[in-house]
Amino acid sequence: MAETKPIRILIADDHKLFRIGIISLLEDVEDFLIIGEVENGQELIDKYIELSPDVILVDISMPIINGIEALRAIKKINKDVKALILSMYDSDMHVFYSIKSGAKGLLSKNTMKGELVRAIKTVNDGSFYFGRSLTEEKMIELEKKYKQSIPLVLNDYNQLNSKDRKILEFIGQGMTSQEIADHLKMSKKTIDYYRSGIMRRMGIKNLPELISYAVRFSTENKLF
């Protein structure tokens, strides 16, 4: 009987303690082999080329190159890349745009070990895993709900400066105003000011519309 090959896993997250936690969860799982860990998107691309892992676990918000952009670059190398995004957010909207970005799955960082193991095995088999039953009907529903919720007119982006775009990208990654402020070393009041300006210039009426627009910006404007 042929020996089963282990699933070779590469972990990408800019928080060392989180990486350590994931490794401790998975290192004793039969048929799993952690072959590397990286802390930014550029390292993820380089290590993917070097190691050719079976599955990559990807954080969205990372320095130098974020997880979405890194995944885009890797897909140019291997269109069949098997990526599982680990995020603080797993709403329907994030599921939809994870699929659009080319990921095979999305899980909350708060998930339990059993589900993470199941997700990795599912993604390795070439199937999707989003912590819920994702039927074709559900995907059509998400497509209608989110893709048409905010018309994406690329010319609109000409009204945004580089700071606006960066803040919009962070919003699309699920970050709060306070988290963005901490990351950019600015006050929350300043971030809220920029956010209000973006909404006014883009004709966005409320927070759900802003989040939908921002998620589209941070995926479609980067990937398609």
C-alpha positions in Angstrom: 0.0 0.0 0.0 1.4 3.4 -1.1 2.3 5.8 1.7 0.0 8.9 1.8 1.9 12.1 1.1 1.4 14.8 3.7 -0.4 18.1 2.8 2.4 20.6 2.7 1.3 23.9 4.2 2.7 27.5 4.0 1.5 30.0 6.5 1.4 33.8 5.8 0.5 36.2 8.6 2.3 39.3 9.9 1.5 38.5 13.6 4.2 36.1 14.9 2.0 34.9 17.9 -0.8 34.0 15.5 1.6 32.0 13.3 2.9 30.2 16.4 -0.6 29.4 17.4 -1.6 28.0 14.0 1.6 25.9 13.9 0.9 24.5 17.4 -2.6 23.6 16.3 -1.6 21.8 13.1 1.9 20.3 13.7 0.5 17.2 15.3 -2.2 16.6 12.7 -1.6 13.4 10.8 -0.8 14.0 7.1 -0.1 17.7 7.7 3.4 19.2 7.2 4.2 22.8 7.9 6.9 23.7 5.5 7.3 27.4 6.1 5.9 30.7 7.6 6.2 34.3 6.3 5.1 37.7 7.6 4.4 39.7 4.4 3.1 39.3 0.9 6.4 39.5 -0.9 7.8 36.7 1.3 4.7 34.7 0.5 5.3 35.0 -3.2 9.0 34.1 -2.9 8.4 31.2 -0.6 5.6 29.8 -2.8 8.0 29.8 -5.7 10.7 28.2 -3.6 8.7 25.6 -1.8 5.6 24.9 -4.0 3.2 24.2 -1.0 0.0 22.3 -1.5 -2.1 24.8 0.5 -1.3 28.3 1.6 -3.0 30.0 4.6 -3.2 33.7 3.9 -3.9 36.7 6.0 -5.4 39.6 4.0 -3.7 42.5 5.8 0.1 42.2 5.6 2.9 44.7 5.0 4.8 45.4 1.8 2.2 43.4 -0.3 -1.2 42.5 1.2 -2.6 38.9 1.0 -4.9 39.7 -1.9 -2.2 41.2 -4.1 0.2 38.3 -3.2 -2.5 35.8 -4.2 -3.0 37.6 -7.5 0.8 37.3 -8.2 0.8 33.6 -7.2 -2.2 32.9 -9.5 -0.1 34.2 -12.4 2.4 31.5 -11.5 -0.1 28.8 -10.8 -3.7 29.4 -11.7 -4.7 26.3 -9.6 -3.2 27.6 -6.4 -5.0 26.4 -3.3 -5.4 29.3 -0.9 -7.4 29.5 2.3 -7.9 33.0 3.6 -7.9 33.5 7.4 -9.6 36.7 8.4 -11.3 38.3 11.4 -14.4 38.5 9.1 -16.4 35.8 7.4 -19.6 37.6 6.3 -21.4 36.7 3.1 -19.7 39.7 1.4 -16.2 38.5 2.4 -17.0 35.0 1.2 -18.1 36.5 -2.2 -15.0 38.6 -2.7 -12.7 35.8 -1.5 -14.0 33.7 -4.3 -13.5 36.6 -6.7 -9.9 36.9 -5.5 -9.2 33.3 -6.4 -9.2 31.8 -2.9 -10.6 28.4 -2.3 -11.8 29.2 1.2 -12.3 31.7 3.9 -12.3 31.1 7.7 -12.6 33.3 10.7 -9.4 33.5 12.7 -11.5 32.5 15.7 -12.3 29.1 14.2 -11.8 25.9 16.1 -9.1 23.4 15.2 -11.5 20.8 13.8 -12.9 23.1 11.3 -9.5 24.5 10.3 -8.3 20.9 9.6 -11.4 20.1 7.7 -11.1 23.3 5.6 -7.4 22.6 4.7 -8.3 19.1 3.6 -11.2 20.3 1.6 -9.2 23.0 -0.2 -6.4 20.6 -0.8 -8.9 18.3 -2.6 -9.7 21.2 -4.9 -13.1 22.1 -3.4 -14.3 25.3 -1.8 -14.7 25.7 1.9 -16.4 28.8 3.5 -17.6 27.4 6.8 -21.1 27.1 5.5 -23.1 25.3 2.7 -22.2 27.3 -0.4 -24.6 26.1 -3.1 -24.8 27.4 -6.7 -28.0 29.2 -5.7 -26.2 30.9 -2.7 -23.4 32.1 -5.0 -26.0 33.6 -7.4 -27.7 35.3 -4.5 -24.3 36.8 -3.3 -23.5 37.9 -6.9 -26.7 39.8 -7.2 -26.5 41.2 -3.6 -22.9 42.5 -3.7 -21.8 43.0 -7.2 -24.7 45.2 -8.1 -25.0 47.0 -4.7 -22.5 49.7 -5.7 -21.8 50.5 -9.4 -18.1 50.3 -9.8 -17.1 53.1 -12.2 -13.3 53.1 -12.5 -13.3 56.8 -13.3 -14.6 57.5 -9.8 -11.2 56.6 -8.4 -9.8 59.7 -10.1 -11.5 61.7 -7.3 -9.5 59.8 -4.6 -6.0 60.7 -3.6 -3.4 58.1 -2.4 -4.4 58.4 1.2 -8.1 58.0 0.3 -7.2 54.8 -1.7 -5.2 53.4 1.1 -7.9 53.9 3.7 -10.5 52.5 1.3 -8.3 49.4 0.9 -8.0 49.0 4.6 -11.8 49.3 5.0 -12.2 46.6 2.3 -9.9 44.4 4.4 -12.4 44.7 7.3 -10.4 47.1 9.5 -12.2 49.6 11.8 -11.4 53.3 11.9 -9.4 52.8 15.1 -7.4 49.9 13.5 -6.6 52.0 10.5 -5.6 54.9 12.7 -3.3 52.7 14.7 -1.8 51.3 11.5 -1.2 54.7 9.8 -0.2 56.4 13.1 -3.1 58.9 12.8 -6.0 59.8 15.0 -9.4 58.1 14.6 -10.9 61.5 14.1 -8.7 62.0 11.0 -9.6 58.6 9.6 -13.3 59.3 10.1 -12.8 62.7 8.3 -11.2 60.9 5.3 -13.9 58.2 5.4 -16.7 60.9 5.3 -14.9 62.6 2.3 -14.8 59.3 0.4 -18.5 58.7 1.0 -19.4 62.2 -0.1 -17.3 62.2 -3.3 -18.4 58.6 -4.3 -22.1 59.3 -3.5 -22.1 56.6 -0.8 -25.0 56.9 1.6 -24.3 54.7 4.6 -21.7 52.3 6.2 -22.9 49.1 4.5 -22.6 50.7 1.1 -19.1 52.0 2.0 -18.0 48.6 3.1 -19.3 47.0 -0.1 -17.6 49.6 -2.2 -14.4 49.2 -0.3 -14.3 45.5 -0.6 -14.8 45.8 -4.3 -12.0 48.3 -4.5 -9.6 46.1 -2.6 -10.4 43.1 -4.8 -11.5 44.1 -8.3 -9.3 47.1 -8.6 -6.4 45.0 -7.5 -7.1 41.7 -9.2 -9.2 42.2 -12.3 
